[in-house]
Amino acid sequence: MSRVELDVLVERLSAAAADAARVARTVRASWWDARGTEFAERLALVGRELERQADAVAELARDLAAPPIEAAAGPVLPGTGGRRTAETRGVRLPLLDDEREPPQT
């Protein structure tokens, strides 16, 4: 998704969260028994979850917009700053009929 699409999604989620909170307040004010209270609490929970999701999408959009930390310009090429990991020098090729003793490690 593009940054613009994510911003639109954040707006829609925030609007839905506000609508859910408004409906929860209306239900709580209009429906006075236990079922009304339970229904209003469920609607408020839905509103909070929508707001949490809107925050998560907004954070994702911010992360996408931020420039990458230490972006490489191209592939990393080998350099001359290597160090030896063993004392042996040269190339070791395996031989099929090698009758010599294996090196002691």
C-alpha positions in Angstrom: 0.0 0.0 0.0 1.2 3.5 -0.7 1.5 6.2 1.9 -1.6 8.0 0.6 -3.7 4.8 0.8 -2.5 4.3 4.4 -3.4 7.8 5.3 -6.9 7.3 3.9 -7.2 4.1 5.9 -6.2 5.9 9.1 -8.8 8.6 8.4 -11.5 6.0 7.9 -10.6 3.9 10.9 -10.5 7.1 13.1 -13.9 8.1 11.7 -15.3 4.6 12.4 -13.9 4.7 16.0 -15.5 8.1 16.6 -18.9 6.8 15.2 -18.7 3.7 17.5 -18.0 5.9 20.5 -20.9 8.2 19.6 -23.3 5.3 19.2 -22.1 3.8 22.5 -22.8 7.1 24.3 -26.3 7.3 22.6 -27.1 3.7 23.6 -25.9 4.2 27.2 -28.1 7.4 27.4 -31.1 5.8 25.9 -31.1 2.2 27.1 -31.0 2.1 30.9 -31.1 -1.6 31.8 -28.2 -4.1 32.1 -28.5 -5.2 28.5 -28.2 -1.6 27.3 -25.1 -1.1 29.5 -23.6 -4.3 28.2 -24.3 -3.3 24.6 -22.8 0.2 25.1 -19.7 -1.3 26.6 -19.3 -3.6 23.6 -19.6 -0.7 21.3 -17.1 1.3 23.3 -14.7 -1.7 23.1 -15.1 -1.8 19.3 -14.4 1.9 19.1 -11.2 1.5 21.2 -10.1 -1.3 19.0 -10.7 0.7 15.8 -8.7 3.6 17.3 -5.9 1.2 18.2 -5.8 -0.1 14.7 -5.8 3.4 13.3 -2.8 4.2 15.5 -1.0 1.1 14.3 -1.6 2.0 10.6 -0.5 5.6 11.3 2.8 4.2 12.8 3.2 2.0 9.7 2.7 5.0 7.4 5.3 7.0 9.4 7.8 4.1 9.2 7.3 3.8 5.4 7.8 7.6 5.0 11.1 7.7 7.0 14.3 7.3 5.0 16.1 4.0 5.7 18.9 4.1 8.2 22.2 3.7 6.4 20.9 2.9 3.0 23.6 1.3 0.9 24.1 2.8 -2.6 24.8 -0.6 -4.2 26.3 -4.0 -3.5 29.1 -4.3 -1.1 32.3 -5.2 -2.9 35.2 -7.1 -1.3 38.1 -5.0 0.0 41.7 -5.5 0.9 41.2 -5.2 4.6 40.9 -8.9 5.2 42.8 -10.9 7.9 44.1 -14.4 8.0 42.1 -17.0 10.0 44.8 -19.7 9.8 48.5 -19.9 9.3 48.4 -22.0 6.2 48.9 -20.1 2.9 48.0 -20.8 -0.6 45.2 -22.8 -2.2 44.4 -26.3 -1.0 42.9 -28.5 -3.6 41.4 -31.9 -2.7 43.0 -34.8 -4.6 41.3 -38.1 -5.3 44.3 -40.4 -4.8 46.1 -38.5 -2.1 48.3 -40.9 -0.2 49.8 -38.3 2.1 49.0 -38.1 5.7 46.1 -35.7 6.6 47.4 -32.6 8.3 47.4 -32.6 12.1 45.1 -30.1 13.6 
